[in-house]
């Protein structure tokens, strides 16, 4: 029995399901990390993997980035958390607001889930309305309202131009689904028709501009424009979820669109490897978090929100992720997608690669999906994808379970070549 097998047996005695997050589950057992440095993770069996997952896109500079490590070590000696504010929280807020004209004010929390939840609640507090609209198949964290239609299947998803609101977790109250309008992706006509039917009740329209679970394909500019125009005309708010996509440009993927979201949820990479979330937006909307003569419309706190360890790590990480770093990393992203596409062509296996910026996703489909339903795989397809991912791991490259990857600034052409070779070898095994 390997150490990993023994650990998983032990874990199942104490951890529900043997893990604390489903993303690390693999058959027959999870990998267990021993250490990591740069872009390489070593597991307890001594195997080394080039890390294209980067803890689900949160490690923009890879592991043990020296400037972050030095700053965090210094802060550790001063204290990890206080029931006081800290100067570095203000410095980090100033830096983040400097990255986008849409970020007039910001508020920190502990995770992307919390950030999206706070953005949704802020939209309700600002508009006085209960409902939100979101894209079918889009992942926005663990808040029950945004989990609706995160993972529907053909038996439950309903018509393509009017998707059903399908809860994710067993026991979700019916009222949750009733307060969510589910929109088809990149179909402005159908989306606007659905929004019009609920116009007086919708607090906000929530969109990830490059939704991973939908297929890691960018939202069409015309689609985003139409949603912004609709929200403005109907007294609603446009919410961007940039928890993953903020890495795409200095000010996030929204820099690529001619719209200004009212609120943006942030997380992952902005924490420098530490748990983080944030909501940023206009002065007018962000005022719901502030006390005035009416009280506070949206009280928000959190024991570890804006803790100095995260603030220090995040500030240093983002200062080093400037325009030059973003441009270099996006250029590397173009090369990785090109390398994967070349491997697909050589293999002869029906497959494709999607993504933009420093992100990519491999689909075992001949044509790139255009929406969640086209990216959806049945049980047999999911098993085949798992075999493909396993094959990539066997060649020393780490992907997410959906065959997606996110680059880190520590990477170079050597890592891209290794991944392309791993993809080619694994695809050939599938044949």
N, C-alpha and C positions, 0 to 999 in steps of 0.2 A: 504494500500500500504506500502510495506517495504521501508526502507531507500535506499536499493540497487536499487529497482525498480524506486524510485523517482530520484535517481542520474543518472541512465541510461537514463531516459526520458530527464532530463536536459542536459546530455552529448550530446544527439543527436541534440540538438539545436546549439551546438558550435563545436563539434568534428565530422569530416567526418566519418560516420559509427559509431559514438559514442565512438570511442577509438582511441588511437594513435599507437597501435600495435595489429595486428590480434590475436596474441597468447593469449590475455586475453578474447577474445570473448567466451561467453558461452550462451546457451539457458536457460531461456528467457532473461538473463542479466548477465553481468560479476559479479564476486565477487569483493568487494572493501575492501582493507586492511586498518585496523586501526593501527596495530602495529605488531611487530614480535620480538621474542627473542629465541636464540638458534635454535632449529629446529621446532618451532611452530609459525604459523601465525594466528593472530586473526582478523576476518573481522569486519566490522562496525555493524553487527548484533550480535556480541558477540560469534560467532562460532569459534572454535579452530581447526586448521588443522596441522597435522605433515607434514612438507614441504619436499616432495620428488621431487619437481621440482627445488627448489633452484634457482629461477629466470632463468630458462632454463640453468641450470648447472653452473651458474656463482658464486655461493656462496659456495665455497669449505669448509669453516668453519662455514656455517650457518649464521644466522642473529646476528648482534651486537657482533661479535667476539671481546672480550675485548682488546687484543693487538692492533688490527686494530683501534678500536674505540678510544683508548687512543692516538695513533700516529696521527690519522686524526684530533682529537680535537686540538692537539698541532700545527699541520700544519695550521689549520683553523685560528688560532690566528696570524700566520705569513703571511698569504696571500694565496689565492686560485689559482692564475695564474699570470704569468708575461710575458713580452716580453723579458725575459732573460732565459738562461738555469738555471738549478738547480743542486746542488750536488747530490741530491737523485736520479735524473734521471741516473746519471753515476753509482751510487751504484747499482741501480736496474738492469741496463744493465749488469754490471759485474756479478751480481748474476745469471741472466738468462743465460748468456753465460757459466757460470760454470756448468750448469745442463746438457749440451749436447755438445759433440764434434762437432756436426753439426752447432752449434751456434757460429761462429767466430765473427760475428758482428750482431747487432740488431738495429732496428729502431722502435720507438713507434708511434702509432696513436690512434684513439678513439673508434674503434669497430672492431669486427671480419670481418664485411663486408669490411671496409677500408683495413684491413690487407690482405684479399684475393685479393682485387682489386690491391693493391700495389704489391703483389707478381706476379700477372699476368702481370702487366705493367713492372715490373722488368725483367721478362722473355723475354718480347718483346724487351725491351731496350738492353738486353744483347745479344740476338741472332739476332736481326734485322728482326724477323719473325712475322707474324700477328696472327696466329691461336693458339688456345689452344685445348686440349683434356680433357674431363671430363667424369665421370661415369654417366650413366643413373640413374635418380632419386636422385642423391646426391644433398644435400643442401649446398651451399657455400655463402649464404648471398644475398644481393640485387643488386649486380653489374650485369648489363643486360647480359653480356657474360656468367657468371657462373649460371645465372637463366635458361639458355637453358636446356630443358629436365629435369627440376627439378620436374615437376609434370605432365608428359604426361599420356594419357589414351589409352586404347586399340584401339580407332579409329585413333589415331595419331602417336603411337609410332613406327610403322613399324616393320621390321623383327627383331627377337631377336638377331641375330648375326650381324646386321647392323642397329642399332637404328636411327630413324630420329632425326634431330635437331628441337625440338619443343619449340618455345618461350613461356615464362610464361605470360608476360604482353601483353595486347592488345596494338597494335601500335609499338611493337618492330621492328626496321628496319630489313629487310631481310638480310642486310649485317652482322648483328650480328650473326644470325643463320649460315650464310655461313662460318663464321670464327670459328665455334665450331665443333669439331669432338666428337661424343658421343659414348662412349665405353660401352659394356656390362660388368657387374661386375663379377669378378672372372672367366673370360673366356679368358685365355691368348691367345689362338689361334686366336679367333675372334678379340680381341683387337689389336693384333699385325698386323693382316691383314689390319684393318682399318687405323692404324697408317702408315703403309707402303705406303698406297695410297696417303697420304698427307705429306710424310716425309720431303720434303724440305720447308714446310710452317709452321710446328708446332714449336712454341716457347717453350711450356711447356705442360707437362701432369700433371693434377691436380687430386689428390686423397685424400679423407678422409679415413684413415686406418680402421675406424669403423663407417661407414656412417649410421647415425640415420635414415634418410628417406628411405634408401635402406633396412632397416630392423634391424639395430644395430647388424650387424654381421661382424666379422673381415675380412679384406682382407686376402686371402690366401697368405702365404709367397712366394709361387712360382709365383703368379700373380704379386706381388710387385717387385720381383726380375726381372721378364721379362720386366716390365715397366722401371725399372732402367737401365737394360742392353740396352733396345731400345733407351732410351734418350741419353745415353752415346755414343752409336754407331752412332747416327744420329744428333749430335750437338744440341740437345734439352735439356731442364731442367726438373727434377722431382720436383714437388711442393707438399708438404704435407699440408693439411688443418687440423691443430690440435687445432682449436678454441675450440672445445668441448673435444677432446680426450687427450689433454695434461695432464689431471688429471690421466691418466692411469698408468703412470710411472714417475719417477723423471724427465726424459728427454722427456716425451711424449710417445705415443704409438709406435713411431718409434724405441724406445729402444727394442722392441720385434722383430724387423726385422734386417736382415743382409744387410741393405742398408743405405746410407746416402743421404737424400734429399738435393737438391741444395738450396732450400728455404723452410721455414716453416712459415705458417700463424698461429698466436696465438691470443687469446682473452679470454673473459669470466672469468675463474677462476683466471687468472694471475692478474686481476685488484683488487682483494680483495673486491669486491662489488661495484666498480666504473667503469665507461665506459672505455674500454681499447681495444687496438689492437696492434699487433706487427708483424713485419717480421724479421726473423732471417735466417742466411745462411752463406755461405762461404765468405771469404774475397774477392775472385775474383768476385763473382756475386753481392754481396752487394756494390761493388764499383760503381755500376750504380747510387747510391744515392749521391755519393761524387763528389765534383768539382775537376777537374784536368785541364790539359792544353787544353783539348778539350771542356771544359765546364762541365755541369752536364747532363748526359744522361737521368736521371729521376728526375726532380725537385719534391720534396715532402715536404709539410708543413701541417699546420692545427692549427687553433686558440687554440684549447685545447689539442693538441698532447703533451704528456709527461707532462701534468700539475702536479704540485707537490702533489695535493690531491690523484690522482690516483697512482702516483709513490710511495708515502709513503704507501698507503694501499696495493698496489701490492707487494712491497718489504717485508713488514711484513707478509702478507698472504703466500707468497712463502717460506720465511724462516721457517715458521711453517709447511709447507707441504714438509717435508724432507722424506728420505727413510723409516723411521719408520712409519710416518703418512700415506704415500702411501700404505705401506704393510698392515697396520691395516685396512685402508678403503677398499682395494681390498678384504681382507678377509671377511669383512662385506658384500661386494658385492656378494661373493660366497654364503653367508648365505641367503641373501635376494632372490637370484634367486632360491636357493633350497627351501626356504619357499613358494615362489610363485608356483613353480612346484608341490609341495606337495598339495597346495590348489587346483590347477587345477585337479590333479589326484582325489582328494576327491570329487570335484564338479561333475565330469563326463562330463563337458562341453568341446568340442573340442577347445583347446587353447594351447599355448606354451609360453615360455619366452626365450628371447634372450638377449645378452649383454655380457660384460666382464668388468673386473676391478670394478669400482664403479658405473656402469651404467646398466640399465635393460630396457626391453620393452616387454610388453605383447601383443601377437597377438591372435586374436580369430580365429585361424587356427590350425588344428591338428598337422601339421608339420611345423617346423621352416623354414621360407623362406630363399632362397639362393641368391636372387637378388631382385631388385625393383619390377619386374613384379609379382613375387610370394608374395611379401608383399603388393601389391596393393589391395585395397578394393573398391568395387562399392558403389553406394549410400546407398544401404541397409546395406552393411557391415559397412560403416562409421557411420550410425545411430545406429547400434547395439554396435559399439565400444563406441560411445558417451554415451549410456545407461550404459555401463560397467563403464566408467570413473565416471559418475554421482554417481553410486552406491558406488564407492570407496570413493568419496568425502563425501557422506552421512555417512560413517563410520569414518570420521575424518582424512582421508589421502589425500594428494594433489599429483596428477600426472599431466603430460602435457596432452594436448588433444589427443596425439597419444598413450597414455597409457605407456609412458616412464617415467623413474625416474633416478635421479642422487643423490647419497648420499653425506652427509656432515660429516666432522670429529666429529661433536658434537653428532652424532647418536650412538646408542648402540642397544643391542638385543631387548629391550622393543619396540623400534620403528619398528624393523623388524617384531616382532610378531603382532603388531597392523596392519601393512600393509598386512601381510599374512591373517589375519582374515578379513580385509576389502575386499581383493580380493576374498576370498572364499564366503563371503556373497553376493557380487555383482554378481559373476558367478552363484550362485544358483538362484538369481533373474532373470537372463537371461533365465533360463530353464522354 
